[in-house]
Amino acid sequence: MDHSLLFAYHDHIAMMRLVLSIIGWIFVITSISRKHNINAPVLCGVLTLAFAISCATIPLDMSAWWEDHVVYSYTYMGHGERYANDPFFTFFTNMVRATGLPLSWYFGLIAAWYVGAYWLACRIMTRGRAQATLLVMIMCSSFFIAYGVNTLRAGMAVSTAVLAIAMYSRSRIWAGVLALIAINIHFSVALTICAFGLAFVLKNPKWCLALWCLCLLLSFGMGNTVQDMLADLVTDERAKYLETEISKQAGFNAAAVALLKKGFRWDFVAYSLLPIVVGWYYIYVKKFEDGMYKHLYCTYIIANSVWLLVIGAFFTDRFAYLSWCLSPILLMLPLCRARLFANQNMAVVATLAMTILIAYFI
């Protein structure tokens, strides 16, 4: 069977990663000599449009049924499931299909939504003063492209949830509307939204960190037991990812699933710990007093704590990204909202360079 299109698909994505990496390094070099962060709203618009066009022109091998991108293609063409548990995504798909637009436009519109929601969130969180710096930071982070070209539904939902969280400081009504839309695009982001709500109660970062440590110990000591209990409690179809037995993975090839089961992921724990350590440094060492940032910090720790309980799940990165989506924001946002260092441009350079380098490995 000729899979030349499949190779072209992966080559296209590799090129997208390379281009984003180059853009990130250009920002690194440019920031060395700048006293202020880069705002450049026009550049943000160009990045959004360019990413949308790149996603719209991805070549597809329609026989590669294991690629989520192909599954979405069949759905758009009227075949396969309609994602009944995610009504807004179904509505969005039906509306685009009703216009008669080709498949490439469908993927382009999803990508534009994905990056556009992040852009608006960056604009709000940086008060319109460093939106390009923060957006490039997000686009160069680990898993950004994966959620823009493969797990499209989750990507749309996560970026919309981040926009809802950012919007809360301006309009609680619009924040609530966006949160409902995000949950109805992909129900999994209810975890991120609920973590944001719970952060109003657990608003002391020290309490949240204690919760994180407790969940880490529980996961390490009795991970499968906790995971199976949660799988029995969750009624959504995606609870199948929590099953610890390969035989229960309906719809998946057992050999392929076995390769995805990697046990306790210490590398993911280390990656998750990075924004916790950096955030702690900004809040308690640099005395960065910012209500939004502290709330985001607690939201991240709470959501990441839940993921720790299911760290051994299949596709564990998909659960982790429900908190990891906030990671680049936690690392860069203080540098966009306050003057914390004498040579702050070098702190921006170091943070962005570290993010790009980590994305090469995770």
C-alpha positions as CSV (number, residue, x, y, z in Angstrom):
1,M,0.0,0.0,0.0
2,D,1.3,3.4,-1.0
3,H,1.6,5.7,2.0
4,S,3.4,8.6,0.3
5,L,0.7,10.9,1.4
6,L,1.2,9.8,5.0
7,F,4.9,10.6,4.8
8,A,4.0,14.0,3.2
9,Y,1.6,14.6,6.1
10,H,4.3,14.1,8.7
11,D,6.8,16.1,6.6
12,H,4.4,19.0,6.5
13,I,3.9,18.9,10.3
14,A,7.7,18.7,10.8
15,M,8.1,21.8,8.6
16,M,5.5,23.6,10.7
17,R,7.5,22.8,13.8
18,L,10.7,24.0,12.2
19,V,9.1,27.3,11.1
20,L,7.7,28.0,14.5
21,S,11.0,27.1,16.1
22,I,12.7,29.6,13.7
23,I,10.2,32.3,14.6
24,G,10.9,31.6,18.3
25,W,14.6,31.9,17.9
26,I,14.1,35.2,15.9
27,F,12.2,36.5,18.9
28,V,15.0,35.3,21.2
29,I,17.6,37.2,19.2
30,T,15.4,40.3,18.8
31,S,14.6,40.4,22.5
32,I,18.3,40.5,23.5
33,S,18.6,44.1,22.4
34,R,15.1,45.3,23.3
35,K,14.1,47.0,26.6
36,H,10.5,46.1,26.1
37,N,8.4,43.1,25.1
38,I,7.1,42.8,21.6
39,N,3.5,43.7,21.2
40,A,2.9,43.7,17.4
41,P,-0.8,42.9,17.0
42,V,-0.4,42.8,13.2
43,L,2.3,40.1,13.7
44,C,-0.2,38.1,15.9
45,G,-2.7,38.3,13.1
46,V,-0.2,37.2,10.5
47,L,0.8,34.2,12.8
48,T,-2.8,33.2,13.2
49,L,-3.5,33.4,9.4
50,A,-0.3,31.6,8.5
51,F,-1.0,28.8,11.0
52,A,-4.6,28.5,9.6
53,I,-3.3,28.2,6.0
54,S,-0.7,25.7,7.0
55,C,-3.3,23.5,8.7
56,A,-5.6,23.9,5.7
57,T,-3.0,22.6,3.3
58,I,-1.9,19.5,5.2
59,P,-1.9,16.5,2.8
60,L,-4.0,13.6,4.1
61,D,-3.7,9.9,3.5
62,M,-7.4,8.9,4.0
63,S,-6.4,5.3,4.6
64,A,-4.5,6.3,7.8
65,W,-7.5,5.7,10.0
66,W,-5.5,5.9,13.2
67,E,-4.8,9.6,12.6
68,D,-7.4,11.9,14.3
69,H,-7.0,14.3,11.4
70,V,-8.4,11.7,9.1
71,V,-11.3,10.8,11.4
72,Y,-12.3,14.5,11.5
73,S,-12.1,14.4,7.7
74,Y,-14.6,11.5,7.4
75,T,-16.9,13.2,9.9
76,Y,-16.9,16.4,7.9
77,M,-17.7,14.5,4.8
78,G,-20.7,13.0,6.5
79,H,-19.3,9.7,7.6
80,G,-18.6,8.3,11.0
81,E,-19.6,9.7,14.4
82,R,-21.0,13.2,15.1
83,Y,-19.4,13.7,18.5
84,A,-22.8,13.8,20.2
85,N,-21.2,14.4,23.6
86,D,-19.7,17.6,22.3
87,P,-22.7,19.5,20.8
88,F,-21.0,22.8,20.0
89,F,-18.3,21.1,18.0
90,T,-21.1,19.2,16.2
91,F,-22.9,22.5,15.6
92,F,-19.7,24.1,14.3
93,T,-19.0,21.2,11.9
94,N,-22.5,21.2,10.6
95,M,-22.5,25.0,10.0
96,V,-19.3,24.9,8.1
97,R,-20.5,21.9,6.0
98,A,-23.7,23.7,5.3
99,T,-21.8,26.5,3.6
100,G,-20.4,24.0,1.1
101,L,-16.8,25.0,2.0
102,P,-14.2,22.3,1.1
103,L,-12.4,20.2,3.8
104,S,-9.3,22.4,3.7
105,W,-11.3,25.4,4.8
106,Y,-12.8,23.4,7.7
107,F,-9.4,22.6,9.0
108,G,-8.2,26.2,8.4
109,L,-11.2,27.6,10.4
110,I,-10.5,25.3,13.3
111,A,-6.9,26.3,13.3
112,A,-7.8,30.0,13.1
113,W,-10.1,29.6,16.1
114,Y,-7.4,27.7,18.0
115,V,-4.7,30.3,17.6
116,G,-7.2,33.2,17.6
117,A,-8.5,32.4,21.0
118,Y,-5.0,32.2,22.4
119,W,-4.2,35.5,20.8
120,L,-7.2,37.2,22.4
121,A,-6.3,35.7,25.7
122,C,-2.7,37.0,25.4
123,R,-4.0,40.4,24.5
124,I,-6.2,40.5,27.6
125,M,-3.6,39.0,30.0
126,T,-0.8,41.3,28.9
127,R,-3.1,44.4,28.8
128,G,-2.3,44.8,25.1
129,R,1.4,45.5,25.7
130,A,3.2,42.2,25.1
131,Q,0.7,40.0,23.2
132,A,3.2,38.9,20.5
133,T,5.8,37.8,23.1
134,L,3.3,35.7,25.0
135,L,1.6,34.3,21.9
136,V,5.0,33.2,20.4
137,M,5.8,31.6,23.8
138,I,2.6,29.6,23.6
139,M,3.1,28.6,20.0
140,C,6.6,27.4,20.6
141,S,5.7,25.3,23.6
142,S,5.4,21.5,23.7
143,F,2.2,20.0,22.2
144,F,1.0,23.2,20.7
145,I,1.2,21.9,17.1
146,A,-0.2,18.5,18.2
147,Y,-3.4,20.1,19.4
148,G,-3.6,22.3,16.3
149,V,-3.3,19.6,13.7
150,N,-4.3,16.3,15.3
151,T,-6.5,16.5,18.4
152,L,-8.3,19.4,16.9
153,R,-11.4,19.3,19.0
154,A,-9.4,19.3,22.3
155,G,-7.2,22.1,20.9
156,M,-10.2,24.4,20.1
157,A,-11.7,23.6,23.6
158,V,-8.5,24.3,25.5
159,S,-7.7,27.6,23.8
160,T,-11.4,28.7,24.3
161,A,-11.1,27.7,28.0
162,V,-7.9,29.8,28.4
163,L,-9.7,32.7,26.7
164,A,-12.6,32.3,29.2
165,I,-10.2,32.3,32.1
166,A,-8.5,35.5,30.8
167,M,-11.9,37.1,30.1
168,Y,-13.0,36.6,33.7
169,S,-11.1,39.8,34.8
170,R,-13.2,41.8,32.3
171,S,-16.6,40.3,32.0
172,R,-17.8,37.4,34.1
173,I,-20.8,36.9,31.8
174,W,-18.7,36.5,28.7
175,A,-16.2,34.3,30.7
176,G,-19.2,32.0,31.6
177,V,-20.4,31.9,28.0
178,L,-16.9,31.0,26.7
179,A,-16.5,28.4,29.4
180,L,-19.8,26.7,28.4
181,I,-18.7,26.8,24.7
182,A,-15.3,25.3,25.6
183,I,-16.9,22.4,27.6
184,N,-19.3,21.7,24.7
185,I,-16.5,21.6,22.2
186,H,-14.7,19.0,24.2
187,F,-16.0,18.0,27.7
188,S,-12.5,17.2,29.1
189,V,-11.8,20.9,29.6
190,A,-14.4,20.9,32.3
191,L,-11.4,19.9,34.5
192,T,-9.6,23.1,33.6
193,I,-12.7,25.2,34.2
194,C,-13.5,23.5,37.5
195,A,-9.9,23.9,38.6
196,F,-10.3,27.6,37.9
197,G,-13.5,27.7,40.0
198,L,-11.9,25.6,42.9
199,A,-9.0,28.1,42.9
200,F,-11.4,30.6,44.5
201,V,-11.6,28.3,47.5
202,L,-8.0,26.9,47.5
203,K,-6.5,30.4,46.8
204,N,-3.4,29.9,48.9
205,P,-0.6,28.5,46.6
206,K,0.8,26.7,49.6
207,W,-2.4,24.7,50.1
208,C,-2.5,23.9,46.4
209,L,1.1,22.7,46.5
210,A,0.3,20.5,49.4
211,L,-2.5,19.0,47.4
212,W,-0.1,18.4,44.5
213,C,2.3,16.6,46.7
214,L,-0.4,14.4,48.2
215,C,-1.7,13.5,44.7
216,L,1.8,12.6,43.6
217,L,2.3,10.3,46.6
218,L,-1.1,8.7,46.0
219,S,-0.4,8.2,42.3
220,F,3.0,6.7,42.9
221,G,1.9,4.5,45.8
222,M,-1.5,3.2,44.4
223,G,-1.8,4.7,40.9
224,N,-3.8,1.9,39.2
225,T,-6.3,1.6,42.1
226,V,-7.1,5.3,42.0
227,Q,-7.2,5.3,38.2
228,D,-9.7,2.5,38.1
229,M,-11.9,4.2,40.7
230,L,-12.0,7.3,38.6
231,A,-12.7,5.3,35.5
232,D,-15.8,3.8,37.2
233,L,-17.0,7.3,38.3
234,V,-16.7,9.0,34.9
235,T,-19.5,8.2,32.5
236,D,-18.1,10.1,29.5
237,E,-16.8,7.9,26.6
238,R,-13.3,9.2,27.1
239,A,-13.2,7.4,30.5
240,K,-11.9,4.4,28.4
241,Y,-8.5,6.1,28.5
242,L,-8.4,5.6,32.2
243,E,-8.8,1.8,32.0
244,T,-5.7,0.0,33.1
245,E,-6.4,-3.2,31.2
246,I,-5.6,-3.3,27.4
247,S,-8.5,-5.7,26.9
248,K,-10.9,-2.9,27.9
249,Q,-9.6,-0.5,25.2
250,A,-12.5,-0.9,22.8
251,G,-11.7,0.5,19.4
252,F,-8.0,0.4,19.8
253,N,-5.4,-2.1,18.5
254,A,-4.0,-3.9,21.6
255,A,-0.4,-3.9,20.4
256,A,-0.5,-0.2,19.6
257,V,-2.1,0.7,22.9
258,A,0.6,-1.4,24.7
259,L,3.2,0.9,23.3
260,L,1.4,4.0,24.6
261,K,1.3,2.6,28.2
262,K,4.6,3.8,29.7
263,G,3.8,3.6,33.4
264,F,4.7,6.4,35.8
265,R,6.0,9.3,33.7
266,W,8.8,10.9,35.7
267,D,9.7,13.1,32.7
268,F,6.1,14.4,32.6
269,V,6.2,15.1,36.3
270,A,9.5,17.1,35.9
271,Y,7.9,19.0,33.0
272,S,4.8,19.7,35.2
273,L,7.0,20.9,38.1
274,L,8.8,23.6,36.0
275,P,6.0,26.2,36.1
276,I,5.3,25.4,39.7
277,V,8.9,26.2,40.7
278,V,9.1,29.2,38.5
279,G,5.7,30.5,39.7
280,W,6.7,30.0,43.3
281,Y,9.9,32.0,42.6
282,Y,7.9,34.9,41.1
283,I,5.3,35.0,43.8
284,Y,7.4,34.4,46.9
285,V,10.9,35.5,46.0
286,K,10.3,38.3,43.5
287,K,7.1,39.3,45.4
288,F,5.1,39.5,42.2
289,E,1.7,40.6,43.6
290,D,-0.8,40.0,40.9
291,G,-4.3,38.5,41.6
292,M,-4.7,37.1,38.1
293,Y,-1.4,35.4,38.1
294,K,-1.8,33.8,41.5
295,H,-5.2,32.5,40.5
296,L,-3.8,31.0,37.3
297,Y,-1.0,29.5,39.4
298,C,-3.5,27.8,41.7
299,T,-5.6,26.7,38.7
300,Y,-2.6,25.0,37.1
301,I,-1.6,23.1,40.3
302,I,-5.2,21.9,41.0
303,A,-5.7,20.7,37.4
304,N,-2.2,19.1,37.3
305,S,-2.9,17.4,40.6
306,V,-5.9,15.6,39.1
307,W,-3.7,14.5,36.2
308,L,-1.2,13.0,38.6
309,L,-3.9,10.6,39.8
310,V,-4.2,9.2,36.2
311,I,-0.6,9.6,35.1
312,G,-0.5,6.0,34.0
313,A,-3.5,6.3,31.7
314,F,-3.3,5.7,28.0
315,F,-2.7,9.0,26.1
316,T,-1.8,10.5,29.4
317,D,-0.5,13.7,27.7
318,R,-4.1,14.5,26.7
319,F,-5.1,14.6,30.4
320,A,-1.9,16.5,31.2
321,Y,-2.4,19.2,28.6
322,L,-5.6,20.3,30.5
323,S,-3.1,21.9,32.9
324,W,0.0,22.2,30.6
325,C,-1.9,24.7,28.4
326,L,-1.3,27.2,31.2
327,S,2.4,26.4,31.5
328,P,3.9,28.8,29.0
329,I,1.6,31.5,30.4
330,L,2.8,31.0,33.9
331,L,6.4,31.1,32.8
332,M,6.2,34.3,30.7
333,L,3.2,36.3,32.0
334,P,5.1,38.0,35.0
335,L,7.7,39.3,32.6
336,C,4.8,40.8,30.5
337,R,3.0,42.5,33.4
338,A,5.7,43.8,35.7
339,R,9.3,44.9,35.8
340,L,11.0,42.2,38.0
341,F,14.6,42.3,36.8
342,A,17.2,45.0,36.0
343,N,17.9,43.2,32.7
344,Q,14.4,41.9,32.1
345,N,15.0,41.3,28.4
346,M,17.5,38.6,29.3
347,A,14.9,36.9,31.5
348,V,12.5,36.9,28.5
349,V,15.2,35.5,26.3
350,A,16.1,32.7,28.7
351,T,12.4,31.8,29.3
352,L,11.6,31.6,25.6
353,A,14.8,29.8,24.7
354,M,14.2,27.2,27.4
355,T,10.7,26.6,26.1
356,I,11.9,26.1,22.6
357,L,14.6,23.7,23.7
358,I,12.2,21.7,25.9
359,A,9.8,21.4,23.0
360,Y,12.5,19.5,21.1
361,F,12.4,16.7,23.6
362,I,8.8,16.6,24.9
